[in-house]
């Protein structure tokens, strides 16, 4: 472990806190969503919950910004940077699909299998990262990505799955769509944070993201109402009582914190390290699912964990690092 350059891996004083918080919140989200199910079904409208979560994120970001600034300043900055507001429509749409598909896929897969399948984004993230930021990944970095990918796929290729259930169904396709949305949104969002919006306060950028996300989710609800046979059925469980359920409140609050911490993560770290954080989530998710839901930790899961751990250690010896905003690298000002 002496060969790991921790200062390079976590450049700011808040970087380790952001990294650990990011992992903990994502693990908690999968467990909370699974806990809220009843026989694999949700007793609430998932699009409405995603929409209200985005509203909560907007309120939190606006409040944090207005702690040191006025509403008038926020409006002036929004008008001044309306081009960036429009650019955020792309990741907002991708995250809208991602967040809604998360509920759909967690109704089909247990959290451990779900997070394993999401690791399909690893190589795709590396390729996108290299193309957009013109960062060449070294042979060792690519090797670690390959190990991570293979390790995360081991559990999926269990013998009983191969023998009876291994086929391309709609849920695997939805996982692929969700994975693609995650990769594209994460890297494009990082591009906006560090390039187009490098001089814009991070809370203002969050406001832009959540305004666009609210719009996207409203469009989804309208489209579902139009294209389903019974529009009233689609909206039947979009009611105030839904959002007062303790489980739903916890899901929305946790997901809101996930959104806020992700923006800090992308601002101070990078998408490749974000991918490895997701891999670490797999380890603890498997343990907690065994404790809370009695989901067994198979040999394949243990092999996956070992391979993922090796990949993380290999990567940590030679991390990809972008130039960091001065105030983040030196003072951790973003969290003040």
Residue pairs with C-beta under 8 A, 6 or more apart in sequence:
3 317
4 313
4 316
4 317
5 317
5 319
8 319
8 321
9 273
9 316
9 319
10 16
10 19
10 269
11 268
11 269
11 321
11 324
11 328
11 329
12 268
12 324
12 328
12 329
12 330
12 332
13 332
14 264
14 268
14 332
14 334
14 335
15 268
15 269
17 335
18 261
18 264
18 265
18 268
18 269
18 335
19 265
19 269
19 273
19 277
21 257
21 261
22 258
22 261
22 262
22 265
22 274
22 277
23 277
23 280
23 281
23 284
25 254
25 257
25 258
25 261
26 258
26 277
26 278
26 281
27 281
27 284
27 285
27 288
28 254
29 102
29 251
29 254
29 255
29 258
30 106
30 111
30 114
30 115
30 285
31 111
31 285
31 288
31 289
31 292
32 247
32 250
32 251
32 254
33 102
33 103
33 106
33 251
34 106
34 110
34 111
34 289
34 293
35 247
35 292
36 42
36 44
36 247
36 248
36 251
37 106
37 107
40 107
40 108
41 107
42 103
42 107
43 237
44 237
44 242
44 245
44 248
45 234
45 235
45 237
45 238
45 242
46 100
46 103
46 104
47 100
47 217
47 220
47 221
47 224
48 221
48 237
48 238
48 242
49 103
49 242
49 243
49 248
49 251
49 252
50 96
50 99
50 100
50 103
50 217
50 255
51 214
51 217
51 218
51 221
52 243
52 252
53 99
53 251
53 252
53 255
53 256
53 259
54 210
54 213
54 214
54 217
54 259
55 210
55 214
56 252
56 253
56 256
57 206
57 210
57 213
57 256
57 259
57 260
58 207
58 210
58 211
58 214
60 256
60 260
61 203
61 206
61 207
61 210
61 260
62 74
62 203
62 207
64 203
65 74
65 201
65 203
65 204
65 207
66 74
74 204
74 207
77 200
77 201
77 204
78 85
78 204
78 207
78 208
81 197
81 200
81 204
81 208
84 192
84 196
84 197
84 200
84 205
84 208
85 208
85 211
85 212
87 192
87 196
88 192
88 205
88 208
88 209
88 211
88 212
89 212
89 215
89 216
90 188
91 184
91 185
91 188
91 189
91 192
91 209
92 209
92 210
92 212
92 213
92 215
92 216
93 212
93 216
94 181
94 182
94 184
94 185
94 188
95 181
95 185
95 209
95 213
96 213
96 216
96 217
96 220
97 177
97 178
97 181
98 178
98 181
98 182
98 185
99 255
100 217
100 220
101 174
101 175
101 177
101 178
101 181
102 178
104 171
104 174
105 114
105 117
105 171
105 174
105 175
105 178
106 114
108 171
109 117
109 171
109 175
110 289
110 293
110 295
111 285
111 289
111 295
112 155
112 282
112 285
112 286
112 289
112 295
112 301
113 155
113 156
114 175
115 278
115 281
115 282
115 285
116 152
116 153
116 155
116 156
116 282
116 304
117 156
117 172
117 175
117 179
118 175
118 178
118 179
118 182
118 278
119 148
119 149
119 152
119 153
119 275
119 278
119 279
119 282
120 149
120 152
120 153
120 175
120 176
120 179
121 179
121 180
121 182
121 183
121 275
121 278
122 145
122 148
122 149
122 152
122 275
122 279
123 145
123 146
123 149
124 179
124 180
124 183
125 183
125 186
125 187
125 271
125 272
125 274
125 275
126 137
126 141
126 142
126 145
126 272
126 275
128 183
128 184
128 187
128 271
129 135
129 137
129 187
129 270
129 271
129 272
129 320
130 136
130 137
132 187
132 188
132 191
133 191
133 322
135 320
135 322
137 145
137 272
137 320
138 318
140 314
140 317
140 318
141 272
141 315
141 318
141 320
143 314
144 311
144 312
144 314
144 315
145 311
145 315
147 307
147 310
147 311
147 314
148 275
148 276
148 279
148 307
148 308
148 311
148 312
148 315
150 307
151 303
151 304
151 305
151 306
151 307
151 308
151 310
151 311
152 279
152 282
152 304
152 307
152 308
153 304
154 300
154 303
154 304
154 307
155 298
155 300
155 301
155 303
155 304
157 166
157 300
158 298
158 300
186 266
186 271
186 274
187 271
189 209
189 263
189 266
190 266
190 270
190 271
192 205
193 202
193 205
193 263
193 266
193 267
194 266
194 267
194 322
194 325
197 205
198 325
202 263
202 264
202 267
202 334
205 263
206 259
206 260
206 263
209 259
209 263
210 259
221 234
221 235
221 238
224 234
225 231
225 234
225 235
228 234
242 248
243 249
243 252
262 274
264 334
264 335
265 274
265 277
266 274
267 325
267 328
267 334
268 324
268 328
268 329
268 334
270 320
270 321
270 322
272 315
272 319
272 320
273 319
273 320
276 311
276 312
276 315
279 308
279 311
279 312
280 308
280 312
282 304
282 305
282 308
283 305
283 308
283 309
286 295
286 297
286 301
286 305
287 297
289 295
290 296
290 297
327 333
327 334
328 334
